[in-house]
Amino acid sequence: MPVLQTCNRYRKILHSSPVYFDSNELLHTELSPQLKWCVKNPFLNDYNQKEVYDIELKWFEWKENEMTRTYDVLLEYAQSDGTAVHLITKLFYPINMSLTCPNNELKRYGSSLDTGKLLCDIKQLKNDSCIIYSLGSNNEFDFEKSLAEQTHCQIYTFDCTSLPPKIPIHRLTFKKICLENGIQQYMYPNQSSLGTKPSKRFEQILLDNKHEMLHVLKMDIEASEYSVFADLFKNKIFPYQIAFESHWWHRDIYHAMLQQQVFNQLWKTGYRFLQYAHNPGDQACVEWTLIRLYC
């Protein structure tokens, strides 16, 4: 038997558990194949890997029951005559098994419930080389202002429907650009309001800015988040922390398939969930915060 096959076979026997530590004491999991504990993620500095190990085993068990859970959730949704839209979170996330942020450092940045986002341990961003992207502002910049005060990061905001902040924010670059998404016209409840606006694919924005890595990505862009995730996965650019709102307005096949694919890819690429919250105005819209544990 070739040496490589022998080594791989031995490794499978040695690591019979779906979650294990390697010889360097770095955590691995079958939920994120070929990845290991992301030592380069600054937000993990205060995490205890052994505590994560325990909950990772529970996540693995939860994932193994995916088909049964999907059937049960969809049956419950159907029996509710389509009113129990909050159930969608159960398809993607073990709601009673969220990852905790060390030292109670999961905090809201930005005062508005609509534009503010929850992020974990932002104080770990200690130098001026960090990069934060904010997609969607709706003429409110409390999120950007808060992070500019708390970090030394370069902040970039993109929104073709907004004007720049009236009072300049230090280290903030504003671009009047929206995220291009050809499928959005079929998904957005207010299609007539879309019109023709300046837009770019997210991969082109990253290329223009010569950014190959982001520390924080925040999104609230009315279903354009799907095109952003498509570009992130395609180009293998994975922010260390993501805060975004997902949308399932029409309860349609587009949203259902895209959400399922996005969350499956997030699990595989090493992301775990810190929190979620339903939008009080529409239970089908959900705020999420994720951190990349494995890379």
NUGU-364211 format. One record per residue (C-alpha): residue in one letter; x, y, z negated. Coordinates in steps of 0.05 Angstrom, whole numbers, plus 5000, padded with zeros to 4 digits. Layout:
N
AXYZ/...
This chain:
295
M500050005000/P502850695018/V505751094960/L500551664967/Q494651184964/T497750834904/C498551504867/N491451724884/R488651054861/Y492551094796/R490051804784/K482851584792/I483851024741/L487551484693/H482252034698/S475951614694/S472352204662/P469352724709/V472653254666/Y479853194643/F486453544627/D492553454671/S499753384646/N500254144641/E494154174596/L489954504650/L482554314656/H479853964718/T472653774736/E469353374791/L464253934798/S469754354829/P473953844867/Q481453974878/L481254584832/K483954684762/W483455194706/C484655874738/V490556134698/K491156744743/N484156994725/P485257534672/F478157444645/L480156754620/N485656994574/D481556894510/Y477956264531/N479155604495/Q479555054548/K477654514499/E471054864483/V469754924558/Y471254184566/D465354004521/I460354414559/E463254204626/L461253484610/K454153724598/W454154104663/F456453484700/E450753084671/W445853634690/K448453644761/E447752884767/N440252944757/E439453464813/M434353084856/T429752914797/R430053624772/T428653924840/Y422553474849/D419853644780/V420954394789/L417754424857/L411754014832/E410854494774/Y411455084822/A406354784870/Q401454654813/S401955374792/D399255604860/G405855944873/T405556404812/A411056084770/V416756394810/H421156424748/L422155674756/I427155784812/T432755884761/K432055164739/L434254924807/F441055254803/Y442955344730/P442354954664/I438655504628/N440355254558/M447655134572/S450755804591/L458055934583/T459556434527/C464057034534/P469557044481/N469057534423/N461957744443/E464958154500/L459158054548/K456958774555/R452759204601/Y456459704644/G451860254668/S445860504628/S440460334678/L437159644675/D436759674751/T443859894769/G447659684707/K450758984704/L453158514649/L460558344653/C465157934609/D471358194573/I472758774620/K478259014574/Q482758464604/L483658914665/K489659274638/N493359534700/D491659984758/S492259444812/C485359154797/I479859234848/I472359294836/Y467159284891/S460059544880/L455259384936/G448959794931/S448160414887/N441260714902/N444061404887/E445861194816/F453161124796/D452760974721/F455860284734/E461860584770/K462561154719/S462560654661/L467960214693/A472160814712/E472161014639/Q473760314614/T479060094665/H484460374710/C481759984770/Q480560234840/I472960234851/Y469560194919/T462060314929/F458360154994/D451160385007/C448460675072/T442060905037/S445661324985/L449461984981/P456162034945/P455962194871/K454662934858/I460262944806/P466462594832/I468561964795/H476061844786/R478761274829/L472061164864/T471761104939/F464761164968/K462960915037/K456161045069/I455760345097/C450959765085/L452259035091/E450358765159/N445658185156/G441857975219/I437257505180/Q435158045131/Q429758305178/Y426057645170/M426857635094/Y425758355070/P418558505048/N419159225072/Q422059085141/S419859755170/S424260115119/L430659785144/G431160185209/T437960285242/K443260445190/P450860415192/S452959715172/K458659225173/R459858505157/F463258425089/E469158065120/Q470458675164/I470159145103/L475358715068/L479658715130/D479159475138/N481159575066/K486659035069/H483758695008/E484857944999/M482757914927/L477558244883/H477258254807/V469858434802/L464358414854/K457658724837/M451758674885/D444558904888/I443258944963/E436258674975/A437857975003/S444258195040/E447957814985/Y447257195027/S451457475084/V456657705033/F457157005003/A457656705072/D463657145087/L466857015019/F466356265027/K468656295100/N474856715083/K476256385016/I476157044979/F473456904910/P472657484860/Y474457314788/Q467657554764/I461157664801/A454858024779/F449058034828/E441558014837/S438657434878/H432057524916/W426457044934/W420957524954/H416857135004/R417956454971/D420056245042/I424555725073/Y430056245088/H430956435016/A430155734990/M435555435035/L440356015027/Q439756034951/Q440755284946/Q447055314990/V449955924954/F449255624885/N451954944906/Q458055294936/L458955714873/W459355084831/K464254764879/T468755374883/G469655404808/Y464355904784/R460455814720/F454556214694/L455056704636/Q447856954637/Y441657064678/A435557514670/H429157564711/N427558244739/P421558494698/G418458784762/D418958134801/Q420457464768/A423057194836/C428957674831/V434357454782/E440557804754/W446657344747/T453657404719/L458756884738/I466156784723/R471156364762/L473855824715/Y477355404767/C481555604827/
